[in-house]
Amino acid sequence: MISVVVDDIAFVEADAVVRPATDTLEPTSSALRHLEQVGGPGFQQQLQVHHELAVGAAVVTAGGDLPSEFVIHAVIRSLQEPVSALSVRRALTSALQRAVDWELKRVAVPPLGTGAGNLTVDDAATIMIDVLSRHLAVSDYPSEVRIVVETEDDKRLFDALLRRLPQ
């Protein structure tokens, strides 16, 4: 099941939160920096990497003080590879595979790849709904995905795309 809510991703209860990140696990927006603050020092310490991660990869850490036990970091860009439709598709697919590997039932995810100079919310929503619906059709994990948006306009956009899915 896919649902859309207007909320702050840092306070959403789920087994895991998907966090868009760079190849060095840096946040991709100021809203995601807030996630680090809420997660606390224990969460922040886990964001140290010894080498750059591949764009399209996803790694799991503990959630620290977040309501979610885990965070799945979806690598959507690097200095050499900017955000693209392909990087978002690959990173979300990897994040969903981590949910399968860890048997995580409830996952919350913000729009991936949006923001200044990146994908439009419409493009991100189209990619995400496609990847999520295809994955959920064939996998037991996660069984519930909550897309967490910041505005009612974004919610309407994602909801409209969800209504177009075959029942």
Backbone torsions as a table, in degrees:
resi	resn	phi	psi	omega
1	MET	NA	135.3	176.6
2	ILE	-115.6	129.7	174.8
3	SER	-132.0	163.8	-178.9
4	VAL	-126.4	131.9	178.6
5	VAL	-133.5	150.8	171.8
6	VAL	-95.6	117.2	-176.6
7	ASP	-166.4	179.7	174.1
8	ASP	-98.4	118.3	-176.1
9	ILE	-55.3	-26.6	-178.5
10	ALA	-70.1	-16.2	-176.1
11	PHE	-118.0	9.0	-179.6
12	VAL	-81.9	130.9	177.9
13	GLU	-85.6	125.7	178.5
14	ALA	-161.6	170.5	173.5
15	ASP	-69.5	-34.4	179.1
16	ALA	-150.5	149.8	172.6
17	VAL	-111.5	134.5	174.2
18	VAL	-87.2	129.8	-178.3
19	ARG	-120.7	111.5	175.4
20	PRO	-62.7	137.7	-175.3
21	ALA	-145.7	166.9	173.0
22	THR	-87.3	179.6	179.9
23	ASP	-67.6	-11.0	175.8
24	THR	-111.4	17.6	-180.0
25	LEU	64.4	23.5	172.5
26	GLU	-75.2	150.3	177.1
27	PRO	-69.6	154.5	-179.1
28	THR	-100.0	0.2	176.7
29	SER	-158.2	166.1	179.0
30	SER	-66.9	-32.0	177.6
31	ALA	-61.9	-34.3	179.4
32	LEU	-77.1	-25.3	173.5
33	ARG	-64.0	-34.3	176.2
34	HIS	-61.3	-38.0	177.4
35	LEU	-58.5	-42.4	177.8
36	GLU	-63.0	-41.9	-179.6
37	GLN	-63.1	-44.9	179.7
38	VAL	-67.1	-36.0	179.6
39	GLY	-65.2	-24.3	175.2
40	GLY	81.4	179.8	-176.3
41	PRO	-59.6	-37.8	179.6
42	GLY	-61.9	-39.8	177.5
43	PHE	-70.0	-45.8	-177.1
44	GLN	-61.0	-35.3	179.3
45	GLN	-63.9	-27.8	-178.5
46	GLN	-77.4	-6.5	-176.8
47	LEU	-89.2	11.1	177.9
48	GLN	-86.7	124.4	177.6
49	VAL	-116.6	147.8	180.0
50	HIS	-89.4	-21.1	175.9
51	HIS	-151.7	157.9	-177.6
52	GLU	-65.3	143.5	178.2
53	LEU	-91.1	158.0	179.5
54	ALA	-75.8	138.2	173.3
55	VAL	-62.5	131.9	-176.1
56	GLY	101.2	-11.0	178.9
57	ALA	-81.9	168.5	173.8
58	ALA	-146.8	137.3	178.6
59	VAL	-129.2	153.7	-177.2
60	VAL	-110.3	136.0	170.8
61	THR	-130.2	168.8	172.4
62	ALA	-69.2	157.9	-176.8
63	GLY	-89.3	-1.5	-179.3
64	GLY	60.6	-127.8	-178.2
65	ASP	-87.4	5.3	177.7
66	LEU	-69.4	155.8	175.5
67	PRO	-65.7	-19.8	177.5
68	SER	-89.3	135.7	-178.9
69	GLU	-66.3	-33.8	-176.2
70	PHE	-127.8	158.0	171.4
71	VAL	-125.8	130.6	175.2
72	ILE	-103.6	114.1	-178.3
73	HIS	-89.6	113.7	-178.7
74	ALA	-98.3	113.9	-175.2
75	VAL	-81.6	108.6	-175.5
76	ILE	-106.9	-9.0	178.7
77	ARG	-162.3	162.9	174.3
78	SER	-140.5	179.3	175.8
79	LEU	-63.9	-33.5	-177.9
80	GLN	-88.0	-24.4	-175.7
81	GLU	-126.7	104.8	-179.5
82	PRO	-71.6	168.7	175.9
83	VAL	-58.2	136.0	176.8
84	SER	-147.0	168.3	176.1
85	ALA	-58.0	-40.3	-179.5
86	LEU	-67.0	-42.1	-178.9
87	SER	-66.3	-37.5	177.5
88	VAL	-66.9	-44.1	179.0
89	ARG	-60.3	-47.0	-179.0
90	ARG	-65.6	-43.6	-178.0
91	ALA	-66.9	-40.3	177.8
92	LEU	-66.9	-40.0	176.8
93	THR	-60.9	-43.0	177.3
94	SER	-64.2	-41.6	179.1
95	ALA	-61.7	-41.7	177.8
96	LEU	-65.9	-34.9	176.8
97	GLN	-65.7	-37.2	176.1
98	ARG	-63.8	-38.2	176.9
99	ALA	-61.6	-38.1	176.1
100	VAL	-65.9	-48.7	-178.1
101	ASP	-57.7	-39.6	-176.7
102	TRP	-94.4	0.5	-179.1
103	GLU	53.4	51.1	179.9
104	LEU	-91.6	119.9	-175.1
105	LYS	-83.4	-40.6	-175.1
106	ARG	-115.5	118.5	-177.7
107	VAL	-125.9	136.5	175.4
108	ALA	-111.2	138.6	-177.6
109	VAL	-141.5	131.8	173.7
110	PRO	-82.4	170.3	172.4
111	PRO	-58.2	129.9	-176.9
112	LEU	-95.9	133.6	172.3
113	GLY	83.9	11.0	-179.7
114	THR	-92.6	169.0	179.2
115	GLY	120.2	178.3	-176.5
116	ALA	-56.1	126.1	176.8
117	GLY	76.1	5.8	-178.2
118	ASN	-111.9	-151.9	179.3
119	LEU	-73.9	153.0	170.9
120	THR	-73.1	160.1	177.6
121	VAL	-61.1	-37.4	179.0
122	ASP	-61.6	-45.7	179.0
123	ASP	-65.0	-44.7	179.3
124	ALA	-61.3	-43.9	-179.5
125	ALA	-62.2	-43.4	179.6
126	THR	-60.2	-46.0	179.5
127	ILE	-64.1	-48.5	-175.4
128	MET	-63.6	-44.3	-179.8
129	ILE	-63.1	-39.8	177.8
130	ASP	-62.5	-51.8	-178.3
131	VAL	-63.1	-46.3	-178.1
132	LEU	-63.9	-46.6	-177.2
133	SER	-65.2	-39.6	178.3
134	ARG	-65.0	-42.3	-178.8
135	HIS	-66.1	-48.3	-176.6
136	LEU	-65.6	-24.0	179.0
137	ALA	-68.8	-22.0	-174.4
138	VAL	-124.4	1.3	-175.6
139	SER	-130.2	148.2	176.6
140	ASP	-81.4	-20.4	-178.0
141	TYR	-124.7	136.5	-14.3
142	PRO	-73.0	157.7	177.1
143	SER	-93.0	-18.1	179.3
144	GLU	-135.6	124.9	175.0
145	VAL	-120.5	125.5	177.3
146	ARG	-109.4	115.8	174.9
147	ILE	-84.6	121.6	-174.6
148	VAL	-106.9	112.0	-177.3
149	VAL	-110.8	166.2	-176.5
150	GLU	-95.7	-20.0	-175.7
151	THR	-133.6	158.2	176.3
152	GLU	-64.4	-34.6	177.4
153	ASP	-61.0	-43.7	178.0
154	ASP	-63.9	-40.2	178.6
155	LYS	-60.4	-45.6	179.1
156	ARG	-59.6	-40.6	-180.0
157	LEU	-62.5	-51.3	179.4
158	PHE	-63.1	-42.9	179.0
159	ASP	-60.4	-39.7	179.1
160	ALA	-62.2	-41.7	178.1
161	LEU	-67.1	-37.5	178.1
162	LEU	-64.1	-38.0	179.9
163	ARG	-65.0	-23.8	-179.7
164	ARG	-79.0	-12.2	-178.9
165	LEU	-67.7	144.6	175.7
166	PRO	-63.7	140.3	-178.4
167	GLN	-87.0	NA	NA
